Every structure is written in C-alpha cells, then in structure tokens.
Amino acid sequence: MLKLYGFAASNYFNMVKLALLEKQLPFESVPFHGCQNPDVLVVSARGKVPVLQTDQGFISETDVILRYIEETQPGKPLLPTDPFARAQVWTLAKEIELYIELPARICYVEVFFGGRATPDALKAKARRDLVKGFAALAQRGQFSPYVAGESFTLADLYFLYSVDLAWVVGKRLFDLDFLADMPGARALLERLGQNPNVQTVATDKALEIPAFLARVQSGIQ
Ligand SMILES: N[C@@H](CCC(=O)N[C@@H](CS)C(=O)NCC(=O)O)C(=O)O
C-alpha cells in the first residue's frame, strides 16, 4: 500500500492527500516532519514533506509524486489525456506554486506562526511577486468552474492549498485583497470547500494545528 509521509498542517502534504482521496486510493499516513535530522534525510534528501513511499522506494516533491500517482494508479484522472490540455494544467499548477505559494511562504512565519517579522526587502519582493502571480492566475485561470476548465485537476490542488494562504498574507501584510477582482476564484474556493474530501483534509488540519504551532514556536524562539 502507498504510504504518505508528512503532517496534516502542511499544504503540500494536503495536495497529495486530496489527490489520493479523490482517486479513492488506499494509503497509510505516516507522521513525518521536514528537517535536517539524518534519519529524516534518509527519507527525503532535502528534508521536505511530503514523501510517498512505494514498493520501489521513496518519491519526493509534490509535483513528481502527483505525476507518479497519475501514471501508476487507478481512479479518477486528475490530468486531461490531450497533451496540450495537460500542459495547460501543469502550467497553472507550476505558476501557482512558483509565483503565488513560494513568495507567500516567505511571510508564513510572521503571518501564521507569530514569529519574527519578514525582512523588509523580502517582504517587498513577496508583494511584487504575489501581485504578478495573482495577475497571471486571473489571466490564465478558467474558473469554469475549476481552475483549468470543466474538470477537477491537479491545478485545483495547487490552487486550493496555496491561494488561501497567499490571500491571508496579502490581507494581513499588504492590506491587499488578491481575490477582489477574481469572483470565479472565490466561487471555486467555496465550491471546493463543499467537497467532502476537502472537508476531511480541513478537519485533520484543524486537529493538528495546535501541536504544529507549538512545534514551530519552540523552534523559532
Ligand atoms: N517543493 C516541495 C515543497 C514542500 C515543502 O516546502 N514542504 C514544507 C512543509 S509544507 C516542508 O517540508 N518544510 C520543511 C523545511 O523546509 O525544512 C514540494 O513540492 O513538495
């Protein structure tokens, strides 16, 4: 059986978990936190979450894991079969990851963990990058009703578990509402919130957040 290493407060872990749930695949969750401890680095060379354990060994990096699941497992496809349409989905997913999730992540310690303030230069760069990242999403996203069109795809995983956090960063740090002019994106977040698997992931996350915050705060004090 597939084993998914990670923790329920991790947005990347939750992307893979939701893919497995949507495909109705059996899997075991293995509690695992990213860091530089040697025993963690045996599983994930960069000490990151999530990791998928297969019969052949470990796979790291969310996009690589999602691709592996798509190529090897049964269940609802999360990518179109047409190569061009498939490329559009991956472009959306990568643009959300690189230009929305990663710039927002620079500010997570300050915004979500009650930790040190993000240095001004980094904050300014995060703001510039987020403005451009959301503009790209507004231009490329279909929201009809899903990010890439009529079907739920991998792009929706990145959307759901990146845009929510980046939106909070925008509101709290920059007094900007990145979704103000994106009614389709707001409607999609609402629609996805009604999905029972999304609700399961959210419940698991809420249960784990106190322990996760305590863990992060003990590390940053
Ligand atoms: N590029 C990685 C990013 C994963 C990532 O940043 N995971 C976070 C948890 S949400 C993590 O493991 N952080 C630990 C660390 O950076 O030391 C992926 O796509 O899987």
The ligand as an SDF file (V2000), in Angstrom:
LIG
                    3D

 20 19  0  0  0  0  0  0  0  0999 V2000
    8.9980   21.7520   -3.2780 N   0  0  0  0  0  0  0  0  0  0  0  0
    8.4510   20.9460   -2.2090 C   0  0  0  0  0  0  0  0  0  0  0  0
    7.9890   21.8880   -1.1000 C   0  0  0  0  0  0  0  0  0  0  0  0
    7.4690   21.1480    0.1030 C   0  0  0  0  0  0  0  0  0  0  0  0
    7.5770   21.9780    1.3770 C   0  0  0  0  0  0  0  0  0  0  0  0
    8.0320   23.1300    1.3720 O   0  0  0  0  0  0  0  0  0  0  0  0
    7.1430   21.3740    2.4680 N   0  0  0  0  0  0  0  0  0  0  0  0
    7.2730   22.0120    3.7580 C   0  0  0  0  0  0  0  0  0  0  0  0
    6.0520   21.7130    4.6110 C   0  0  0  0  0  0  0  0  0  0  0  0
    4.6010   22.4880    3.9190 S   0  0  0  0  0  0  0  0  0  0  0  0
    8.4740   21.4250    4.4590 C   0  0  0  0  0  0  0  0  0  0  0  0
    8.7480   20.2510    4.3700 O   0  0  0  0  0  0  0  0  0  0  0  0
    9.2380   22.2640    5.1670 N   0  0  0  0  0  0  0  0  0  0  0  0
   10.3560   21.8260    5.9480 C   0  0  0  0  0  0  0  0  0  0  0  0
   11.6080   22.5450    5.6310 C   0  0  0  0  0  0  0  0  0  0  0  0
   11.6360   23.3590    4.6830 O   0  0  0  0  0  0  0  0  0  0  0  0
   12.5880   22.3270    6.3250 O   0  0  0  0  0  0  0  0  0  0  0  0
    7.3060   20.0930   -2.7430 C   0  0  0  0  0  0  0  0  0  0  0  0
    6.7610   20.4250   -3.8080 O   0  0  0  0  0  0  0  0  0  0  0  0
    6.9890   19.0620   -2.1630 O   0  0  0  0  0  0  0  0  0  0  0  0
  1  2  1  0
  2  3  1  0
  2 18  1  0
  3  4  1  0
  4  5  1  0
  5  6  2  0
  5  7  1  0
  7  8  1  0
  8  9  1  0
  8 11  1  0
  9 10  1  0
 11 12  2  0
 11 13  1  0
 13 14  1  0
 14 15  1  0
 15 16  2  0
 15 17  1  0
 18 19  2  0
 18 20  1  0
M  END
$$$$
